[in-house]
Amino acid sequence: MRSMFTKNLAAEREATQLALPLGCEAPLALTGIRSIEVDFPVIEISHLAKIESYRKNIYRPAYYIHKWWARRTGATFRAILLGTLLPGNCSPMDFFYRANSFEDAIILDPFMGGGTTIGEALRLGTKVIGVDINPVSWFLVKKIVEPVSSDALEAAFRHLETTAGQDILRLYETTCPECGGPAQAVYTYWVSLVPCRACGEMVPLRKSMILARHMSKPHTGLVTCPECGYPYVSSTLNQSQRCPVCDATFDAHKGFSKRATYVCPACGARDQITRVLRDQSAPPLHAMVAIHFHCARCGKGYKKPDAQDLQTYKHIEEQFEEQQGYLLYPRASIPPGYNTNQMLNYNYRFWFQMFNKRQLLGLSMLLEAILSIEDPNVMEFMLLLFSGLLEFNNMFCSPKGLGTGAVRPTFAHHAFIPAKECLEANLWGVNRSSGGFSTLYRERLRRGKAYAREPVERRLVGGRAVKVPIVGECIESALASSFEDLVSLPDKRVLLLNRSSADLAEIPSQSVDAIITDPPYLGNVMYAELSDFFYVWLRLALRERYPQFSRPSAGRADEAIRNIEQGKDTEFYRATLMAVFRECHRVLKDEGLLVFTFHHGTAEAWDALAQALDEAGFSIRRIWPVHAEMDVGVPILGKQSVTLDAILVCRKQEKAMVGLIEDAVTLAEQVEQETQPLIEMIEKMTVLSKADRRSLSQAVAAMLYTQKRTRLLPSCLAGS
C-alpha cells in the first residue's frame, strides 16, 4: 500500500507528463512539481558517488585544494541541483553530461562548508549564495571560485622556489651513505618518547620495529633493527628478522607500546602512557630513527641518522631559539573541547607544539615569502596552499606506507590523534614527494584551478570511469558584494557570507528559488575545533585584511553543533538548527524546495532534525537513499557506521497529509511500509548494514512527523 503522498505525486506527474525533445535545452522549473519530488537516479548516482568518494581530489580537484571535513560528493549534489531545477517529467541523468544554464535561478547554501553546492551550482549557471559561520570555510570557498591567472600563479611559485624554497631545502640536507655526497632528507621518521616511571629511562613508543608496511606487497615493509638501529626494507615480515649489519635476530612485530601502555626495554616495567604524561608538563619528546634520502647520483635509500644529521638538527634548534621572537608562527593556546582534549591530555598546550622546530622554521620562511607577493589575489592563493600544507607537515603525521603517498596527514580521521611514530616530510618537497609545498602546488592548486575553469564529469562505461568534458561550464566567478549586486550584475554570480545562517538579513524575503545544503550531523564533526588548526596560521596573514580573522579562534557561540565540552547539548543543536531553517523559510519562495543530505545512527539526531524542520515550517516530502562519502570519522555505532545519506526533499508546510498515528506500534508498521521501497531501491547496488537500515527508518519517521501524520518522534521506534 502506497502512502497518500506517493499517490498524489504519481497522479500529478501523470497529469504533467510531456514529451521532451531530444537534445533540447534544459527546462527550468521554478514552480510546480520538480523532478526530485517524482524520481531520482539512486543507483546511477550512488555508483558515481562511490567511485568519486575514493578519489575526490582527482575527480573534483577544485574542492580539494584545501582540507574540509565530511564533504559530500560533487556527483550527488550535481544530481540534486538538476533534480531540484528540472520539472517533474525530466530526469537529472538526461542533463547530467550536458552544459546547462539556469541563469534565472538563485540557490542558497546556508551551511556551505567546503563549497560543493557552490561549485556545482555555478557549473549549472545559477546565481548562488553561500553562507558559513566558519571563517576558514569562507576563505577556502572564496578562493575556489575566484578567478586567477595561471601564468601569475606559476610566476609566483617560481619566485618562491628560488627564494624560500632553497632556504627550506637547506634545512633537510644530509649525506648519502653510498657515495658520501650531498643528499636531501625526503622523509624523516621519528618516534615519541616517555620516561619510564620505574627506572627513568626513555621508552620509545613503538608498536613494532616496522616503520611502514608496503601497501601492495604482503610481508614487505621498512624495518629498523632494535639493536643497532639500521633501517632496511624486508620482504619477509612473516619470519624472524636478521639484521644485515649487526646480525642480531629479532621479531619485527614486537615493540615497546601497545595501545595505552608501554613496556620499558631497559627494566621491563609496564605502565599507562597517560600516567607518565600526568607527571610532566610538556608534550612527549621525539627521537629521530630513520631518514629516507634522495641522492642525485645514487637515487633513493634509507639511512640511520648519523652524527652529522643529529648535529645538523641541533643547529636548526639553536637557530630557532635565536630567531623565534621574529618568526611567523601562532602562539595561540589550544582551547578545551571534544577533539582538542585529545591533545591536551598529551600536554599539548599551544598549537605550535604540534610542529617540530625545523618545521616551524621552514613554515615561517615560507609564510614570510608568501606575504611579500604583491598581487593580493595571487598571495591569497599561495596562502591557501600554505594552509593546506600544514596538515602534511606536523608531528601528528604518521607513515602511510610504502608504495603510496608516504604521509598520513593529521586529519586522516576527524580528530587530533597524537602520533606515536611520526613522519616528517620535506617541507618543500623533492621529486613530487608526498606532502611537500611544490608537490601540493602542482597536484592541488594548479590542478584545482584548471578544473574550476574546465570541469569534467565521469561516465561509467563497462565498469570504468571515463572522462566526459562539459564544454561551457565553469566554477569560477567574480564575487558579489551584496544581494543587489548578485541579481543585477551578470558577471558576479556568487555571494559569500561569513556569518550564522540564523540571521540572513542581507537576503530579502521570498527571493531564493531553492536551498541545497548539507547541515552538521549533530556532533559527528567538530568543525570549529578542527579548523582552528588552520585558522591560527591564516590569522597571521589575514587579520588585518578581513575582520572575521581578528578573533583568536574560529569557534563561534552559535555554531549549530552538539559539543558537551562547550556546553552545547542536543537541545542547543535543535534550537540553532531550527533558527537557521526558520530563516531559510523566510528567504525561500513559497514554491521553492529545501533539499539536503543527512544521516546519523542515533535517534536523538533525527528527533532534533524533525523538530527543527517542523518548528521552522517545513515538511519532508520525499526521501532518496544515496551512497555517502567514504567515512574517515570515528564510527557512530562502534564498528558499524552509516554509509548511506538520505536526501531529504522539503517544502513549506501546508496542511496535514492524512490521519494521525498515535501509538508506537502503528508508527513502526507505517515506517517499515515506507522504508522498504527505499531499501529495495538501494539494495540493487549494495547490501545495507543494520546501521543504514536504522538511519533510513528514522528518516522516514522524521518525514511522518514533519508531515504531521504523527506527533511521535523517531526515537519512539522500537530499537531506536
C-alpha positions in Angstrom: 0.0 0.0 0.0 1.5 3.3 -1.1 1.3 6.4 1.1 -1.3 9.1 0.2 1.6 11.5 -0.8 3.2 8.9 -3.1 -0.2 8.5 -4.8 -0.7 12.3 -5.2 2.8 12.6 -6.7 2.2 9.9 -9.2 -1.1 11.4 -10.3 0.5 14.9 -10.6 3.4 13.5 -12.7 1.0 11.7 -15.0 -1.1 14.9 -15.4 2.0 17.0 -16.3 3.8 14.3 -18.4 5.3 16.0 -21.5 7.4 14.6 -24.3 11.0 16.1 -24.0 12.6 16.7 -27.4 16.0 15.1 -27.8 18.9 17.5 -27.3 16.7 20.4 -26.2 17.8 23.0 -23.6 17.2 22.0 -20.0 13.8 23.4 -18.9 14.0 25.4 -15.7 11.1 24.8 -13.3 10.7 27.3 -10.5 7.1 26.4 -9.8 5.1 23.2 -9.8 6.3 19.7 -9.2 10.1 19.1 -9.6 12.0 16.1 -10.9 13.4 15.3 -7.4 9.9 15.0 -6.0 9.0 12.3 -8.5 12.1 10.2 -9.0 15.8 10.2 -8.5 18.6 8.2 -10.2 19.6 6.5 -7.0 21.7 3.7 -8.4 23.4 5.7 -11.1 24.4 8.5 -8.7 25.4 6.0 -6.0 27.8 4.3 -8.4 29.3 7.7 -9.4 29.4 8.9 -5.7 31.1 5.7 -4.7 34.0 6.0 -7.2 34.3 9.7 -6.5 34.5 9.2 -2.7 37.7 7.1 -3.1 39.4 9.7 -5.3 37.8 13.0 -4.5 40.9 15.1 -5.1 41.2 13.6 -8.6 37.5 13.7 -9.6 36.7 17.1 -8.1 40.1 18.8 -7.5 38.7 22.3 -7.3 37.1 21.4 -3.9 40.2 19.7 -2.5 42.8 22.5 -2.8 42.4 22.7 1.0 41.1 20.3 3.6 37.5 20.4 4.7 35.7 17.7 6.6 32.8 15.4 5.5 32.3 16.9 2.1 29.5 15.2 0.1 30.4 14.1 -3.4 30.0 16.5 -6.3 28.1 13.9 -8.4 25.4 13.7 -5.7 25.0 17.4 -5.5 25.0 17.9 -9.2 22.2 15.5 -9.4 20.3 17.1 -6.5 20.6 20.5 -8.2 19.4 19.2 -11.5 16.5 17.3 -9.8 15.5 20.5 -8.0 15.6 22.7 -11.0 14.1 20.4 -13.6 10.3 19.8 -14.0 8.7 16.5 -12.9 8.8 14.9 -16.3 12.6 15.1 -16.6 15.4 13.1 -15.1 18.7 14.5 -13.8 20.6 11.9 -15.9 19.1 13.4 -19.1 21.1 16.6 -18.5 23.9 15.3 -16.3 26.5 15.3 -19.1 25.4 18.5 -20.8 26.3 22.1 -20.2 23.2 23.8 -18.6 22.4 27.4 -17.9 19.8 28.0 -15.2 20.7 31.7 -15.0 17.3 32.8 -13.7 17.6 30.6 -10.6 19.1 31.7 -7.2 20.4 28.9 -5.0 21.2 29.3 -1.3 23.5 27.0 0.8 23.3 28.1 4.5 26.0 25.5 5.5 28.4 25.8 2.6 31.4 24.1 4.3 33.8 23.0 1.6 31.8 24.6 -1.2 30.5 21.6 -3.1 27.0 23.2 -3.6 28.5 26.5 -4.6 30.8 25.0 -7.2 28.1 22.7 -8.7 25.5 25.5 -8.8 28.0 27.8 -10.6 28.6 25.0 -13.1 24.9 24.9 -13.9 24.8 28.6 -14.5 22.8 29.7 -11.5 23.3 32.5 -9.1 24.3 31.2 -5.7 24.6 32.4 -2.1 27.0 30.6 0.2 26.9 31.1 3.9 29.0 29.6 6.7 29.8 30.6 10.2 33.4 29.4 10.0 35.9 31.9 8.5 38.2 29.1 7.2 35.2 27.8 5.2 34.5 31.3 3.9 38.1 31.8 2.8 38.7 28.5 1.1 35.4 28.7 -0.9 36.3 32.3 -1.8 39.5 31.0 -3.4 37.8 28.1 -5.1 35.5 30.4 -7.0 37.7 33.4 -7.6 39.5 33.5 -11.0 43.3 33.7 -11.1 45.8 33.9 -13.9 47.7 30.6 -14.4 50.7 32.5 -15.5 50.6 34.7 -12.4 50.4 31.6 -10.2 53.3 30.0 -12.0 55.4 33.1 -11.7 54.7 33.4 -8.0 55.6 29.8 -7.5 58.9 30.1 -9.4 59.8 33.1 -7.3 59.1 31.2 -4.1 61.1 28.2 -5.4 64.2 30.3 -6.0 64.0 32.1 -2.6 62.3 30.5 0.3 62.3 27.1 -1.4 66.1 27.0 -1.5 66.4 28.1 2.2 63.9 25.4 3.2 65.8 22.7 1.3 68.9 23.5 3.2 67.2 22.5 6.4 66.9 19.0 5.0 70.4 18.5 3.8 72.0 15.1 4.7 74.8 12.9 3.4 74.4 9.9 1.1 75.7 6.8 2.9 76.6 5.3 -0.5 78.8 7.9 -2.1 79.3 10.4 0.7 77.9 13.2 -1.4 75.1 15.7 -0.6 71.6 14.4 -0.4 68.1 15.5 0.7 66.1 14.0 3.5 62.8 13.4 1.8 61.1 11.8 4.9 62.4 11.7 8.4 61.0 9.0 10.8 60.6 10.0 14.4 59.3 8.1 17.5 57.7 9.6 20.6 59.4 9.1 23.9 58.2 9.0 27.5 60.3 8.3 30.7 59.8 5.0 32.4 58.1 5.6 35.8 60.1 2.8 37.3 63.7 3.5 36.1 63.6 6.8 34.3 65.0 5.5 31.0 63.3 6.9 27.9 60.9 4.5 26.3 60.3 4.7 22.5 56.5 4.3 21.9 56.9 1.9 19.0 54.2 -0.6 18.4 56.7 -2.7 16.4 60.0 -2.5 14.6 58.1 -1.9 11.3 58.1 1.8 10.4 56.0 1.4 7.3 54.3 -1.5 5.5 54.1 -1.8 1.8 50.6 -1.1 0.6 50.5 -3.8 -2.1 53.2 -6.3 -1.3 52.4 -8.7 1.6 55.1 -9.2 4.3 57.1 -6.2 3.0 58.0 -3.1 4.9 60.6 -0.8 6.3 62.2 -2.2 9.4 64.7 -0.9 11.9 67.0 -3.2 14.0 66.3 -2.8 17.7 70.0 -3.4 18.5 71.9 -1.1 16.1 69.0 0.9 14.6 69.9 0.1 10.9 66.8 0.6 8.6 66.2 -1.7 5.7 63.3 -3.0 3.6 62.3 -6.5 4.4 60.1 -8.8 2.3 59.9 -11.5 5.0 58.0 -9.8 7.8 56.2 -13.1 8.3 59.5 -14.5 9.6 62.1 -13.8 12.2 64.4 -11.0 11.1 68.2 -11.0 11.0 69.8 -7.5 10.8 72.1 -7.3 7.7 74.6 -5.1 9.7 74.9 -6.4 13.2 73.5 -9.9 12.6 71.0 -9.5 15.5 67.8 -11.6 15.3 64.5 -10.2 16.3 60.7 -10.3 15.9 59.8 -7.2 13.8 56.3 -7.3 15.2 57.4 -6.7 18.8 57.7 -3.2 20.1 57.5 -1.2 23.3 54.0 0.1 23.4 50.5 -1.4 22.8 47.5 0.9 22.8 47.7 2.9 26.0 50.5 1.1 27.7 54.3 0.8 27.4 56.9 -1.8 28.3 60.3 -0.3 29.2 63.1 -2.0 27.2 65.6 -1.2 30.0 63.8 -2.6 33.1 60.7 -4.4 31.7 58.3 -2.3 33.7 54.8 -1.9 32.2 52.6 1.2 32.8 50.0 3.5 31.4 51.3 6.2 29.0 48.9 8.8 30.3 50.1 8.2 33.9 53.6 9.2 32.7 52.3 12.2 30.9 50.4 13.4 34.0 53.7 13.6 35.8 55.2 16.0 33.3 54.2 19.4 32.0 55.3 19.1 28.3 54.3 17.0 25.3 56.3 13.8 24.6 59.8 14.2 23.2 60.8 12.7 19.9 63.8 10.8 18.7 64.9 10.6 15.0 65.1 6.9 14.0 65.5 6.8 10.2 65.9 9.0 7.1 64.5 8.3 3.6 67.0 10.2 1.4 67.4 11.2 -2.2 70.9 11.4 -3.8 71.3 12.9 -7.3 73.9 10.2 -8.0 72.7 7.2 -6.1 68.9 7.7 -6.1 66.7 6.9 -3.1 67.5 4.9 0.0 67.2 4.7 3.8 69.8 5.5 6.4 70.2 5.6 10.1 70.7 9.2 11.3 74.4 9.7 11.7 76.3 12.1 14.0 76.2 14.8 11.3 72.4 14.5 10.9 71.9 14.9 14.7 74.3 17.8 14.8 72.6 19.5 11.8 69.2 19.2 13.6 70.8 20.6 16.8 72.0 23.6 14.9 68.4 24.1 13.5 67.1 24.0 17.0 69.6 26.6 18.1 68.7 28.8 15.1 65.1 28.5 16.0 65.8 29.6 19.6 67.8 32.6 18.4 65.2 33.8 15.9 61.9 32.7 17.5 61.0 36.2 18.6 60.9 37.2 14.9 59.4 34.1 13.4 55.9 33.9 11.9 54.1 31.1 13.7 51.0 31.2 16.0 51.4 31.5 19.8 47.7 30.8 20.5 46.8 28.3 23.2 44.7 25.2 22.5 41.2 25.7 24.0 39.4 22.8 25.7 37.0 20.8 23.6 35.8 17.5 22.4 38.6 17.0 19.9 41.2 19.4 21.4 41.1 17.5 24.7 42.8 14.6 22.8 45.9 16.9 22.5 45.5 18.5 26.0 45.7 15.0 27.5 49.1 14.6 25.9 50.2 18.0 27.4 50.0 19.9 24.1 49.0 23.4 25.3 49.8 25.6 22.3 49.2 25.0 18.6 52.8 25.4 17.7 53.7 22.4 19.8 52.3 20.2 17.1 55.3 21.1 15.0 59.0 20.4 15.5 61.4 23.3 15.3 62.6 22.5 11.8 59.0 22.6 10.6 58.3 25.9 12.4 61.5 27.5 11.0 60.7 26.4 7.4 57.0 27.4 7.7 58.0 30.8 8.9 60.4 31.2 6.0 57.7 30.2 3.5 54.9 32.3 5.0 57.1 35.4 5.1 57.9 34.9 1.4 54.2 34.4 0.5 53.2 37.6 2.3 55.7 39.5 0.2 53.8 38.6 -3.1 52.5 42.0 -4.5 49.3 40.7 -6.2 46.8 40.2 -3.3 44.8 37.6 -5.2 47.8 35.5 -6.0 49.1 36.0 -2.5 45.9 34.6 -1.1 46.0 31.5 -3.3 49.5 30.8 -2.1 48.4 31.4 1.4 45.5 28.9 1.0 48.1 26.3 -0.3 50.3 27.1 2.6 47.4 26.4 5.0 46.7 23.1 3.3 50.4 22.2 3.6 50.1 22.3 7.4 48.1 19.1 7.5 51.0 17.2 6.0 53.8 18.9 7.9 53.4 18.5 11.7 54.3 15.9 14.3 50.8 14.4 14.3 51.5 12.9 10.8 52.5 9.3 10.5 53.8 6.9 7.8 51.0 5.9 5.4 53.0 3.1 3.9 55.5 2.2 1.1 54.3 2.2 -2.5 51.9 5.1 -1.9 51.8 8.7 -0.7 54.1 8.3 2.2 52.4 10.8 4.6 49.2 10.0 6.5 48.0 13.6 7.2 46.7 14.9 10.5 43.1 14.6 9.6 43.1 11.1 8.2 40.4 10.9 10.9 38.2 13.7 12.1 40.2 14.1 15.2 43.5 15.1 16.8 45.4 11.9 17.4 49.0 12.3 18.6 51.2 10.0 16.6 53.5 7.7 18.5 55.5 7.1 15.3 55.7 10.4 13.4 56.7 11.1 9.8 58.3 14.4 8.9 58.0 15.3 5.2 60.5 17.5 3.4 58.5 20.8 3.6 59.4 22.0 0.1 59.3 18.5 -1.5 61.8 16.5 -3.6 60.7 15.0 -6.9 57.0 15.3 -6.1 57.4 13.8 -2.7 54.3 13.4 -0.5 53.3 16.5 1.5 55.8 19.0 0.0 54.7 22.5 -1.0 56.0 22.1 -4.5 54.0 18.8 -4.9 50.8 20.3 -3.5 51.2 23.3 -5.8 51.1 21.0 -8.9 48.7 18.4 -7.6 46.2 20.6 -5.7 46.4 24.3 -6.6 47.3 24.2 -10.2 45.1 21.2 -11.0 42.2 22.5 -8.9 42.1 25.9 -10.7 42.4 24.2 -14.1 39.4 22.0 -13.2 37.5 25.1 -12.0 37.9 26.6 -15.4 37.1 23.4 -17.4 35.2 20.9 -15.3 34.7 17.3 -16.4 32.4 14.5 -15.3 32.8 10.8 -15.2 30.6 8.3 -17.0 30.6 4.6 -16.1 31.4 2.6 -19.3 31.9 -1.1 -18.8 32.6 -0.7 -15.2 35.3 2.0 -15.9 35.0 5.7 -15.1 35.5 7.7 -18.4 36.1 11.4 -18.5 33.3 13.5 -20.1 34.2 17.2 -20.7 31.3 19.5 -20.1 32.1 22.3 -22.5 31.0 25.7 -21.4 30.7 25.1 -17.7 32.9 26.9 -15.2 33.1 27.1 -11.4 34.8 30.5 -11.3 33.0 33.8 -10.9 33.7 37.3 -9.6 32.2 37.8 -6.1 29.2 39.9 -5.5 29.4 42.3 -2.5 25.7 42.3 -1.8 22.4 40.6 -2.8 21.6 43.6 -5.1 24.9 43.1 -6.9 24.2 39.4 -7.3 20.8 39.9 -9.0 21.8 42.9 -11.1 25.4 42.2 -12.3 25.6 39.3 -14.7 29.4 38.7 -14.1 29.0 38.4 -10.4 27.2 35.1 -9.8 28.2 34.3 -6.2 27.7 35.9 -2.9 29.7 34.5 0.1 28.8 35.4 3.6 30.7 34.5 6.8 28.1 34.5 9.5 25.5 32.4 11.1 22.6 31.5 8.8 20.2 32.1 11.7 20.4 35.7 10.6 20.3 36.3 6.8 19.3 39.9 6.9 21.2 40.6 3.7 18.8 38.4 1.8 15.2 39.6 1.1 12.2 37.5 1.9 10.9 35.2 -0.8 14.0 35.8 -3.0 15.6 32.4 -3.2 14.4 29.7 -5.6 16.0 26.6 -3.9 18.0 25.8 -0.8 20.5 23.0 -1.2 22.8 22.1 1.7 24.5 19.6 3.9 24.0 20.6 7.6 26.0 19.5 10.6 25.1 16.0 11.7 24.6 16.7 15.4 28.2 16.1 16.8 29.8 14.0 14.0 32.4 16.6 13.1 33.6 19.4 15.4 34.3 21.8 12.6 35.4 24.8 14.7 37.8 22.8 16.8 39.4 21.1 13.9 39.6 24.2 11.7 41.4 26.2 14.4 44.4 24.2 13.4 44.4 26.1 10.1 42.8 29.3 11.5 45.6 30.3 13.9 48.0 30.3 10.9 45.7 32.0 8.5 45.0 34.7 11.1 48.7 35.7 11.0 48.2 36.8 7.4 44.5 37.8 7.2 43.6 39.5 10.5 44.4 43.0 9.0 42.6 42.2 5.7 39.4 40.6 6.9 37.6 41.3 10.2 36.4 37.7 10.5 40.1 36.7 11.2 40.5 39.2 14.0 39.3 36.9 16.7 41.7 34.4 18.4 39.6 31.3 17.3 37.3 30.1 14.6 34.8 29.0 17.2 31.5 30.8 17.4 29.0 30.6 20.2 26.1 30.0 17.8 27.7 27.2 15.7 25.0 24.6 15.1 26.5 21.5 16.8 26.4 19.4 19.9 29.6 19.8 21.9 29.2 19.0 25.5 32.7 20.3 26.3 31.5 23.7 25.1 28.1 23.5 26.9 26.2 22.8 23.7 23.8 19.9 24.2 21.3 18.3 21.8 18.7 20.9 22.6 21.1 23.7 21.7 21.7 21.9 18.4 18.0 21.6 17.7 17.3 25.3 18.6 20.1 26.6 16.4 19.2 24.4 13.5 15.6 25.5 13.8 16.7 29.2 13.8 18.6 28.5 10.5 15.7 26.7 9.0 13.3 29.5 10.0 15.5 32.0 8.1 15.5 29.6 5.2 11.7 29.5 5.3 11.7 33.3 5.2 14.0 33.8 2.2 12.7 30.8 0.2 9.9 31.4 -2.3 6.7 29.6 -1.5 7.2 27.3 -4.5 10.8 26.6 -3.6 12.4 23.4 -2.3 14.7 22.8 0.6 16.9 19.8 -0.2 19.7 18.4 2.0 21.6 15.3 2.8 21.6 13.8 6.3 22.5 10.6 8.1 23.0 9.6 11.7 23.0 6.4 13.7 21.2 7.8 16.7 17.5 8.7 17.1 18.3 11.9 19.0 19.9 13.4 15.9 16.8 12.6 13.9 14.5 13.9 16.7 16.3 17.2 16.7 16.2 17.4 12.9 12.5 16.6 12.7 11.6 19.1 15.4 13.8 21.8 13.9 12.1 21.4 10.5 8.6 21.2 11.9 9.0 24.3 14.1 10.5 26.2 11.1 7.5 25.3 8.9 9.0 22.6 6.7 7.9 19.1 5.9 9.9 16.3 4.3 8.1 15.3 1.1 10.5 12.7 -0.4 13.5 10.7 0.7 16.1 9.2 -1.6 19.0 7.0 -0.3 22.4 7.5 -1.9 25.9 6.4 -1.2 27.6 8.8 1.3 31.2 10.0 1.3 33.9 7.5 2.3 33.7 7.7 6.1 37.0 8.6 7.8 35.5 9.8 11.0 35.0 7.8 14.2 32.1 5.4 13.6 28.9 6.4 15.5 27.8 2.8 16.1 31.0 1.1 17.1 32.4 -0.7 14.2 29.3 -0.3 12.1 29.0 3.3 10.7 26.3 4.7 8.4 27.4 4.6 4.8 24.2 6.0 3.2 23.0 9.5 3.0 19.3 10.3 3.0 18.4 13.1 0.5 15.6 14.9 2.2 13.3 16.9 -0.1 11.3 19.5 1.8 8.6 22.0 1.1 6.9 24.7 3.2 4.2 23.0 5.3 0.6 23.2 4.1 -2.0 21.0 5.8 -1.7 17.7 7.5 -1.5 14.9 4.9 -3.6 12.1 6.4 -4.8 10.6 9.7 -2.7 10.9 12.9 -0.6 7.9 14.1 -0.9 7.9 17.9 1.0 4.8 19.1 4.5 3.4 18.6 3.3 0.1 17.1 1.4 1.7 14.3 4.2 4.1 13.7 6.7 1.2 13.4 4.4 -0.5 10.9 4.0 2.6 8.8 7.7 3.3 8.9 8.5 -0.2 7.8 6.0 0.0 5.0 7.5 3.3 3.7 11.1 2.3 4.3 11.0 -1.0 2.5 10.8 0.5 -1.1 13.9 2.7 -0.2 15.8 -0.4 0.9 14.9 -2.3 -2.2 15.9 0.6 -4.3 19.4 0.9 -2.9 20.0 -2.9 -2.4 20.1 -3.2 -6.2 23.6 -1.9 -5.6 24.8 -2.9 -2.2 23.8 -4.8 0.9 22.7 -2.5 3.7 24.0 -2.7 7.3 21.7 -2.6 10.3 23.0 1.0 10.9 22.0 2.0 7.4 18.5 0.5 7.8 18.1 2.2 11.1 19.1 5.5 9.7 16.7 5.2 6.8 13.8 4.2 9.2 14.5 7.2 11.3 14.5 9.4 8.2 11.0 8.1 7.3 9.8 8.6 10.9 11.1 12.2 10.7 9.2 12.6 7.4 5.9 11.4 9.1 6.5 13.8 12.0 7.1 16.8 9.8 4.0 15.9 7.7 2.1 16.0 10.9 0.9 12.4 10.4 2.2 11.7 13.9 3.3 13.5 17.0 5.7 10.6 17.8 9.3 11.4 17.2 11.8 8.9 15.5 13.1 7.9 19.0 9.7 6.2 19.6 10.6 3.5 17.1 11.4 0.2 18.8 15.2 -0.4 19.0 16.0 3.2 18.1 
